[in-house]
Amino acid sequence: FSAYAMQSACIPGAIMENIVCMHRWMLRGQLVGALNTAEMMVKFMTLAGTCLEDTHWPFSRDDVQHNFAMLALHWQEANVGCSATNRFGQQLSASGCPEHISEKTMAKLVWKPSPLVQSTSLQPSFCTADLSDACIVAGNMCAPQAA
C-alpha cells in the first residue's frame, strides 16, 4: 500500500482505478478480492486530504466509505457456492451460500453514490465505469439489451 501510494501523484486517480478493479473482481465472482480492493480505497482516503472535495471527480469521500460498507455488509449474499477463501485458502463460509447472485444482491454491491451526499453536482451523469458490455451511470448498472 505505502509503496503504491508514494508513487501515485493522483490519489483520486488511484481510487478510480480501484473502483474499476473492484467491479472486475465482483464480475469474476472473487468477492474477497473486491472487498480487499474496497478496503484499499478507504486507505487511500486517509492520504487524499481534501483533494476530492477541491476537484471534480465523479465520487466523494462519502461514496468511497458507503460502497466499502455495503460490500463489507453484503458480500456473503454473493458468495456463490461458498467459494470465498481467506489468504490461506480456507473456506470463509461452509453453508448457507447462494447458488447464484440475484439482481437485488448485485444492486447492493455495485458502486453507487452515497445517500449522504446532498449535492446533485457530485452525481455523475456519464458512464463512471465501462465494464465490457456494461456501464455504471448515476450508480445504476446498465447493460445493453440482448437482440
LINKA-V953072 format. One record per helix or strand of 3 or more residues. SS is the DSSP state (a for helix, b for strand). FROM is the first residue (numbers start at 0). TO is the last residue. If there is no record, write none. Layout:
# LINKA-V953072
ss & from & to
SS & FROM & TO
SS & FROM & TO
This chain:
# LINKA-V953072
ss & from & to
a & 1 & 6
a & 10 & 26
a & 30 & 47
a & 50 & 53
a & 60 & 77
a & 79 & 81
a & 102 & 108
a & 119 & 121
b & 126 & 129
b & 133 & 136
b & 139 & 142
